[in-house]
Amino acid sequence: MRRRISFPRIVGYVLAVALLCLPALWNSFPLMFDDVGGYLERWPTGTLGFGRSTVYGLLLWTTRRASFLPVVLLQALVTTFVVDCALRAFGAGRSPWTLPGTMAAIAMTSGAAFFASKLLPDSWAAPGVLALQLVAWRIDSLSKFESAAMVAIVAIAGASHMATLGVLAGLSVLDVIAWLLRRRLRIAPKGLAVAVTATCSGLALLLVTDAFVAGRFVLTPGGSVFFLGRLLEDGMLAKILSEECPRPDWQLCNFRNELPTYAEAFIWEANSPLHKLGNPDNPRVKREVVSIIARSLLNHPFEHIERAITLTAEQLLDTGVAGSMEPVASAHARWTLMRYAPWVLPRHDAARQQVEAIDLTSWSDRVVVPVAVTASVALPMLAVFMWRQHCRQEAVLATMLFLLLVGNATICGVISSPNDRYQARLVWLAPLAIGLTIQSWMSRRRVESKRPVAVPIQSATKLSDIAQASSHRH
């Protein structure tokens, strides 16, 4: 399937990419975050870090000479490309100006532009999800190049963040279930094999890269430690230690009276009780962490279930982007830049993000959050309406995306506690999906209205007889 490339379409593409790069352009430097150092130091240290993907770390390492600008451009281009394919797949991309108009609407009502402009793997989450659904359900609308590009995007997205990999794996499972129920649903994902291959490729890419960087064929570590940190903030860790200690196999019992209040201090500070046990990546320490979590789940299952429901609901509604321009507060991030990319520090220090107090709270509270929450709530209602209209593919998109948002809220909220950027990086897909679904439904109705209405043969014969009888009378 060949795509005609015209000058207006090229201009529209450039405008769309530029819109997503606006925060970085206005800032005069890519937006930074406290976690940047953790990603950047993966290759030079040859180690694995908690929640810090080696895949994204290599992307930062290889672009540091260009002040990380290629990363921002790539993230904006990938987001634009996937949205463009989605618009055409749902019949909304005929005009070359539809794409920049859509990206402008997305940028004005969500944090998509801030994620694309920031050196974090968050920007890959939404394009990865949308790409997976396109190859699963709309692969016949994609060219061979576009299909291959979608697989690559899904793989990089999954390998760049464990939460994204979990969401993509969950979507793949839902697609398999839909295929198994294809006779009852009367619809099935045409590109199921490609979609599952794309998700598995992300897992393989992560494992191979970890082996290449650190010599260990393992997943990005840290999931159990983040969960233990969440239990600390909820008070469950102190509760289970008071119930079980002293225990010879739990060294954390020796520090149960020294537990900090916040998970970040527990996980990252060098003098925290967790680090006093030894290297948190040490097999013995990891066994103790898993043992504590398992005992907590066994002793208080209903408390965990109740808390999981509450955290999921909180994360589902926590979609703000007010902190997108906060200055970097991590001393480790600056130390890492000074050691491995000192030439970027003058521009980094002079950037508006670091020297100005930029408050996005009003825009976030009045525009972003209402649009995100309303669209999220509207998705299941739209799915039911489309199903009753016999628009099954449109219903599937809305259903899958709503389940995706709930699943992401569960993964992130339960494991790491709710954080606005966890949901904000994905939720802008909800209003986009609503627009695509309505556009596809309206296009289908227009096509059906233009079809000639077939007249039954018996009725046609009766009309002919009446006409003949009328002519005889005259």
C-alpha positions in Angstrom: 0.0 0.0 0.0 1.7 3.1 -1.2 1.2 6.5 0.4 1.2 9.6 -1.8 3.6 12.2 -0.4 2.8 15.8 -1.3 4.3 19.1 -0.3 1.3 20.1 1.9 1.5 16.7 3.7 5.2 17.3 4.4 4.5 20.7 5.7 1.8 19.3 7.9 4.1 16.7 9.3 6.8 19.2 10.1 4.3 21.4 11.9 3.0 18.5 13.9 6.5 17.5 15.0 7.3 21.1 15.8 4.2 21.4 18.0 5.4 18.5 20.2 8.9 20.0 20.4 7.6 23.5 21.5 8.3 23.0 25.2 11.9 22.0 24.5 12.3 24.9 22.0 10.9 27.4 24.5 13.1 26.0 27.2 16.2 26.2 25.0 17.1 22.7 26.1 15.3 19.3 26.4 13.2 19.1 29.5 15.0 17.3 32.3 13.8 15.0 35.2 15.4 13.7 38.3 15.7 10.2 36.8 17.9 11.2 33.9 21.1 10.4 35.7 19.9 6.9 36.4 19.3 6.2 32.7 22.5 7.9 31.5 24.9 6.0 33.8 23.8 2.5 32.8 26.3 2.0 29.9 29.4 3.6 31.4 28.9 1.8 34.8 27.8 -1.5 33.2 25.1 -2.0 35.8 21.4 -2.3 36.1 19.4 0.3 38.0 16.0 0.2 39.7 13.4 1.1 37.1 16.1 2.5 34.8 15.9 0.7 31.4 19.3 0.1 29.7 17.5 0.6 26.3 16.5 4.1 27.0 19.9 4.7 28.8 21.7 3.7 25.6 19.5 6.2 23.6 20.6 9.0 26.0 24.2 7.9 25.9 24.5 7.8 22.1 22.9 11.3 21.8 24.7 13.1 24.6 27.2 14.7 22.2 24.3 16.4 20.5 22.9 17.6 23.9 20.2 14.9 23.7 18.3 16.9 21.0 17.9 13.8 18.7 16.0 12.1 21.5 13.4 14.9 21.6 13.1 14.9 17.8 12.7 11.1 17.7 10.0 11.1 20.4 8.1 13.8 18.7 8.4 12.1 15.3 7.3 8.7 16.6 4.2 10.2 18.3 3.3 12.1 15.2 3.8 9.1 12.9 1.6 6.8 15.0 -1.2 9.4 15.3 -1.0 10.0 11.5 -1.4 6.3 10.8 -4.3 6.1 13.3 -6.1 9.1 11.6 -5.8 7.4 8.2 -6.8 4.0 9.5 -10.0 5.5 10.8 -10.7 7.6 7.7 -9.8 11.0 9.2 -6.5 11.7 7.5 -7.5 12.8 4.0 -6.6 16.4 4.4 -2.9 17.2 4.9 -3.9 19.7 7.6 -5.8 17.1 9.7 -2.6 15.9 11.3 -1.2 19.2 12.6 -4.7 20.2 13.7 -5.0 17.0 15.7 -1.6 17.4 17.2 -2.4 21.0 18.2 -5.5 19.8 20.0 -3.6 17.1 21.7 -0.8 19.5 22.8 -3.3 22.0 24.1 -5.3 19.5 26.2 -2.7 17.1 27.5 0.9 16.8 28.5 1.9 15.0 25.3 4.2 17.8 24.1 5.9 17.9 27.5 6.5 14.1 27.5 7.9 14.3 23.9 10.2 17.1 25.0 11.4 15.4 28.2 14.3 13.0 28.5 12.1 10.2 29.9 10.7 7.0 28.4 7.2 8.2 29.3 6.7 9.6 25.8 6.9 6.1 24.3 4.0 4.7 26.3 1.1 6.2 24.3 2.6 5.7 20.8 3.5 2.1 21.8 -0.1 1.3 22.9 -1.7 2.9 19.9 0.8 1.2 17.5 0.0 -2.2 19.1 -3.7 -1.7 18.5 -3.2 -0.5 15.0 -1.3 -3.6 14.0 -3.7 -5.9 15.8 -7.0 -4.5 14.5 -6.2 -2.2 11.5 -3.2 -3.9 9.9 -4.9 -3.9 6.5 -4.8 -0.1 6.5 -1.0 0.0 7.0 1.7 -0.4 4.4 4.5 -2.9 5.0 6.9 -0.2 6.1 4.3 1.2 8.5 3.6 -2.2 10.0 7.4 -2.8 10.5 7.7 0.7 12.0 4.8 -0.1 14.4 6.5 -3.3 15.5 9.7 -1.4 16.2 7.9 1.3 18.2 6.1 -1.3 20.3 9.3 -3.1 21.0 11.2 0.1 22.0 8.3 1.3 24.1 8.1 -2.0 26.0 11.8 -2.3 26.5 12.1 1.3 27.8 9.9 1.0 30.8 8.6 -2.1 32.7 5.2 -0.5 33.4 4.7 0.0 29.7 5.8 -3.5 29.0 3.2 -4.8 31.4 0.5 -2.7 29.8 1.4 -3.9 26.3 1.5 -7.5 27.6 -2.0 -7.1 29.0 -3.3 -5.6 25.8 -1.8 -8.6 23.9 -3.6 -10.9 26.2 -6.9 -9.1 25.6 -6.3 -9.3 21.9 -5.8 -13.1 22.2 -9.0 -13.4 24.2 -10.9 -11.5 21.5 -9.5 -13.8 18.8 -10.5 -16.9 20.8 -14.1 -15.4 21.1 -14.1 -14.3 17.5 -17.2 -16.4 16.7 -19.2 -14.9 19.5 -17.9 -11.4 19.0 -18.1 -11.7 15.2 -14.9 -9.8 15.0 -11.2 -10.7 15.4 -7.8 -8.9 15.3 -6.4 -9.5 11.8 -2.9 -8.7 12.9 -2.9 -10.7 16.2 0.3 -12.6 15.3 2.1 -9.3 14.4 0.9 -7.7 17.6 2.0 -10.5 19.9 5.4 -10.7 18.1 5.8 -6.9 18.7 5.2 -7.3 22.4 7.5 -10.3 22.7 10.1 -8.3 20.7 10.1 -5.7 23.4 10.8 -8.3 26.1 13.6 -9.8 24.0 15.1 -6.4 23.3 15.2 -5.6 27.0 16.8 -8.9 28.0 19.4 -8.8 25.2 20.3 -5.1 26.0 20.6 -5.9 29.7 22.9 -8.8 28.9 24.9 -6.5 26.5 25.3 -3.7 29.1 25.5 -5.5 32.4 26.2 -9.1 31.4 23.0 -10.3 33.0 20.1 -11.8 31.0 17.4 -10.4 33.3 14.6 -7.8 33.4 15.0 -4.3 34.7 15.1 -4.7 38.5 13.2 -2.8 41.1 9.6 -3.9 41.0 9.6 -5.6 44.4 11.6 -2.8 46.0 9.1 -0.2 44.7 6.2 -2.3 46.1 7.9 -2.5 49.4 8.4 1.2 49.4 4.7 1.7 48.8 4.0 -0.7 51.7 6.2 1.5 53.9 4.2 4.7 53.0 0.9 2.8 53.8 2.2 1.7 57.1 1.9 -2.0 56.2 5.7 -2.6 56.3 5.9 -1.4 59.9 2.8 -3.5 60.8 4.2 -6.7 59.3 7.6 -6.1 61.0 6.0 -5.6 64.4 4.0 -8.9 63.8 6.9 -11.1 62.6 10.0 -9.7 64.2 12.4 -10.9 65.5 13.2 -13.3 62.7 16.6 -14.6 61.8 16.0 -14.4 58.1 14.8 -10.8 58.1 17.7 -8.4 58.8 15.2 -5.5 58.3 13.9 -6.4 61.8 17.0 -4.7 63.2 16.0 -1.4 61.6 12.2 -1.5 62.1 12.4 1.6 64.4 14.4 3.5 61.9 12.0 3.4 58.9 11.7 6.7 57.0 8.3 8.2 56.1 8.6 8.3 52.4 9.3 5.6 49.8 11.9 7.7 48.0 14.1 8.0 51.0 13.7 4.3 51.7 14.7 3.3 48.2 17.3 5.9 47.1 19.1 7.3 50.2 22.4 5.6 50.9 21.8 5.5 54.7 18.3 4.1 54.6 17.5 0.8 56.3 17.1 -0.9 52.9 20.7 0.0 51.9 22.0 -1.0 55.3 21.0 -4.5 54.5 23.5 -4.5 51.6 23.1 -3.8 47.9 19.4 -3.9 47.1 20.2 -5.9 44.0 22.0 -8.6 46.0 20.2 -12.0 45.8 20.0 -12.3 49.6 18.4 -8.8 50.0 16.0 -9.5 47.1 14.9 -12.8 48.8 14.3 -10.9 52.0 12.2 -8.2 50.3 10.1 -10.9 48.5 9.7 -12.8 51.7 8.4 -9.7 53.5 6.0 -8.9 50.7 4.7 -12.5 50.6 4.1 -12.6 54.3 2.2 -9.3 54.2 0.0 -10.6 51.4 -0.7 -13.8 53.3 -1.4 -12.1 56.6 -3.6 -9.3 55.3 -5.0 -10.2 51.9 -8.2 -8.2 52.3 -6.4 -5.1 53.3 -4.2 -5.4 50.2 -7.3 -5.9 48.0 -9.1 -2.9 49.5 -6.0 -0.8 49.2 -5.4 -1.9 45.6 -8.9 -0.8 44.6 -8.4 2.6 46.3 -5.0 3.2 44.7 -6.3 2.2 41.2 -9.2 4.7 41.5 -6.8 7.4 42.7 -4.4 6.8 39.9 -7.1 6.7 37.3 -8.2 10.2 38.2 -4.7 11.5 38.8 -3.9 12.9 35.3 -2.4 16.3 35.9 0.7 17.8 34.4 1.3 20.7 36.7 4.8 19.6 37.5 6.0 19.2 33.9 8.4 22.2 34.2 9.7 21.7 37.7 13.5 22.2 38.0 15.7 19.2 38.6 16.2 18.7 42.3 18.3 15.5 42.1 22.0 16.0 43.0 22.7 12.7 41.4 21.3 13.8 38.0 23.6 16.8 38.0 26.6 14.8 39.1 25.9 12.3 36.3 25.7 15.1 33.7 28.9 16.6 35.1 30.7 13.3 34.8 29.5 12.0 31.5 28.3 15.1 29.5 29.8 18.2 31.1 29.4 20.2 27.9 25.6 20.3 28.3 25.7 21.8 31.8 25.9 25.5 30.7 22.8 25.2 28.5 21.1 23.0 31.1 21.7 25.5 33.9 20.6 28.4 31.7 17.3 26.7 30.6 14.1 28.3 31.7 13.1 25.1 33.5 16.1 25.6 35.9 16.0 29.4 36.4 12.3 30.3 36.3 9.3 29.4 38.4 6.9 28.0 35.8 3.5 27.2 37.2 1.2 25.1 35.0 -1.3 24.3 37.7 -4.1 26.5 36.3 -3.9 25.0 32.8 -3.6 21.5 34.2 -6.5 21.8 36.6 -8.9 23.7 34.2 -8.1 22.0 30.9 -6.0 18.8 31.1 -7.6 17.0 34.0 -11.3 17.7 33.0 -10.6 16.5 29.4 -8.7 13.4 30.5 -11.2 12.3 33.2 -14.2 13.0 31.1 -12.8 11.1 28.2 -11.8 8.2 30.4 -15.3 7.9 31.8 -16.9 8.3 28.4 -15.0 5.4 26.8 -17.1 2.5 28.2 -20.3 4.4 27.4 -19.1 5.0 23.8 -18.1 1.3 23.5 -21.7 0.2 24.4 -23.2 2.7 22.0 -20.9 1.6 19.1 -21.6 -2.1 19.9 -25.4 -1.5 19.6 -24.8 0.3 16.3 -23.0 -2.8 15.1 -19.7 -0.9 14.8 -17.7 -3.6 16.4 -14.2 -2.5 15.6 -14.9 1.0 16.9 -16.4 -0.6 20.1 -13.3 -2.7 20.5 -11.0 0.3 20.4 -12.9 2.1 23.1 -13.2 -1.0 25.2 -9.5 -1.9 24.9 -8.3 1.6 25.7 -10.5 1.9 28.8 -9.2 -1.5 30.1 -5.7 -0.3 29.3 -6.2 2.9 31.4 -7.5 0.8 34.3 -4.7 -1.7 34.0 -2.1 1.1 33.9 -3.6 2.7 37.0 -3.5 -0.7 38.8 0.1 -1.4 37.9 1.5 2.0 38.7 -0.8 2.9 41.6 -0.4 -0.4 43.4 3.3 -0.9 42.9 4.6 2.6 43.2 1.7 4.7 44.6 -0.3 7.1 42.4 1.7 9.8 40.5 0.1 12.1 38.0 2.6 11.5 35.2 2.0 7.7 35.3 -1.6 8.2 34.0 -1.0 11.5 32.1 1.5 9.8 29.7 -1.3 7.5 28.4 -4.6 9.2 29.1 -4.4 11.6 26.1 -5.2 8.6 24.0 -8.8 8.6 25.4 -10.0 11.8 23.7 -8.1 10.8 20.6 -9.9 7.4 20.5 -13.2 9.1 21.0 -12.6 11.3 18.0 -11.4 8.5 15.9 -14.3 6.3 16.8 -16.9 9.0 16.1 -15.2 9.8 12.8 -15.2 6.2 11.7 -18.9 5.8 12.7 -19.9 8.9 10.8 -17.9 7.8 7.7 -19.7 4.4 7.8 -23.1 6.1 8.0 -22.3 8.3 5.1 -21.3 5.3 3.0 -24.4 3.4 4.0 -26.7 6.4 3.2 -25.3 6.5 -0.4 -26.1 2.9 -1.1 -29.1 2.4 -3.4 -32.1 1.0 -1.7 -33.1 -2.3 -3.2 -36.8 -2.6 -4.1 -38.3 -6.1 -3.6 -39.2 -7.9 -6.8 -42.9 -8.3 -5.7 -43.3 -4.6 -4.9 -41.7 -3.7 -8.3 -44.1 -6.0 -10.1 -47.1 -4.5 -8.3 -46.0 -1.0 -9.2 -45.6 -2.0 -12.8 -49.1 -3.4 -12.9 -50.6 -0.3 -11.4 -48.8 1.9 -13.9 -50.1 -0.3 -16.8 -53.7 -0.2 -15.5 -53.5 3.6 -15.2 -52.4 3.9 -18.8 -55.3 1.7 -20.0 -57.9 3.9 -18.2 -56.6 6.9 -20.0 
